[in-house]
């Protein structure tokens, strides 16, 4: 999953978060972090699948 986030400053922490989320089989990650929200959905399905990890969704929190 390394390489999903291109901004160098946040890449390591963000990629580790994505890997930990996938390894824990958590299907949704709710965040307001724009670096995560900019990852396109087909990539979130393909990259984990290539590593035999479950796909995930990244969602923005909504306040009601």
C-alpha positions as a LaTeX table, in Angstrom:
\begin{tabular}{lrrr}
\hline
Residue & $x$ (\AA) & $y$ (\AA) & $z$ (\AA) \\
\hline
Unk1 & 0.00 & 0.00 & 0.00 \\
Unk2 & 3.06 & 2.16 & $-0.01$ \\
Unk3 & 2.73 & 4.84 & $-2.65$ \\
Unk4 & $-0.97$ & 5.57 & $-2.27$ \\
Unk5 & $-0.20$ & 8.95 & $-0.71$ \\
Unk6 & 2.23 & 11.02 & $-2.74$ \\
Unk7 & 2.90 & 13.91 & $-0.35$ \\
Unk8 & 6.26 & 13.07 & 1.15 \\
Unk9 & 5.67 & 14.76 & 4.52 \\
Unk10 & 2.65 & 12.58 & 5.33 \\
Unk11 & 3.37 & 9.49 & 3.24 \\
Unk12 & 4.90 & 7.20 & 5.87 \\
Unk13 & 2.34 & 7.83 & 8.63 \\
Unk14 & $-0.58$ & 7.72 & 6.23 \\
Unk15 & 0.55 & 4.52 & 4.52 \\
Unk16 & 1.09 & 2.87 & 7.90 \\
Unk17 & $-2.43$ & 3.88 & 8.92 \\
Unk18 & $-3.84$ & 2.32 & 5.74 \\
Unk19 & $-1.85$ & $-0.88$ & 6.25 \\
Unk20 & $-2.95$ & $-1.19$ & 9.88 \\
Unk21 & $-6.56$ & $-0.58$ & 8.89 \\
Unk22 & $-6.41$ & $-3.28$ & 6.22 \\
Unk23 & $-4.66$ & $-5.79$ & 8.49 \\
Unk24 & $-7.32$ & $-5.25$ & 11.15 \\
Unk25 & $-10.02$ & $-5.91$ & 8.48 \\
Unk26 & $-11.66$ & $-2.57$ & 9.19 \\
Unk27 & $-13.86$ & $-1.83$ & 6.15 \\
Unk28 & $-14.21$ & 1.94 & 6.65 \\
Unk29 & $-11.82$ & 4.64 & 7.72 \\
Unk30 & $-13.57$ & 7.88 & 8.69 \\
Unk31 & $-11.31$ & 10.91 & 8.45 \\
Unk32 & $-11.17$ & 14.55 & 7.47 \\
Unk33 & $-7.55$ & 14.19 & 6.32 \\
Unk34 & $-7.50$ & 15.41 & 2.73 \\
Unk35 & $-4.46$ & 13.26 & 1.89 \\
Unk36 & $-6.53$ & 10.16 & 2.54 \\
Unk37 & $-9.69$ & 11.48 & 0.93 \\
Unk38 & $-7.80$ & 12.22 & $-2.32$ \\
Unk39 & $-7.02$ & 8.53 & $-2.91$ \\
Unk40 & $-9.26$ & 7.30 & $-5.72$ \\
Unk41 & $-11.68$ & 4.46 & $-5.01$ \\
Unk42 & $-10.41$ & 2.00 & $-7.66$ \\
Unk43 & $-6.95$ & 2.23 & $-6.09$ \\
Unk44 & $-8.39$ & 1.49 & $-2.65$ \\
Unk45 & $-9.80$ & $-1.72$ & $-4.08$ \\
Unk46 & $-6.90$ & $-2.78$ & $-6.30$ \\
Unk47 & $-3.85$ & $-2.16$ & $-4.10$ \\
Unk48 & $-5.05$ & $-4.02$ & $-0.99$ \\
Unk49 & $-6.35$ & $-6.82$ & $-3.22$ \\
Unk50 & $-2.92$ & $-7.19$ & $-4.82$ \\
Unk51 & $-1.53$ & $-7.74$ & $-1.31$ \\
Unk52 & $-4.32$ & $-10.19$ & $-0.30$ \\
Unk53 & $-5.81$ & $-7.60$ & 2.06 \\
Unk54 & $-9.46$ & $-6.55$ & 2.19 \\
Unk55 & $-10.52$ & $-3.40$ & 0.36 \\
Unk56 & $-11.59$ & $-0.40$ & 2.39 \\
Unk57 & $-13.48$ & 2.82 & 2.02 \\
Unk58 & $-12.31$ & 6.20 & 3.20 \\
Unk59 & $-15.20$ & 8.40 & 4.26 \\
Unk60 & $-15.53$ & 12.01 & 5.37 \\
Unk61 & $-17.41$ & 12.50 & 8.67 \\
Unk62 & $-20.73$ & 14.31 & 8.41 \\
Unk63 & $-22.14$ & 16.30 & 11.28 \\
Unk64 & $-25.92$ & 16.20 & 11.68 \\
\hline
\end{tabular}
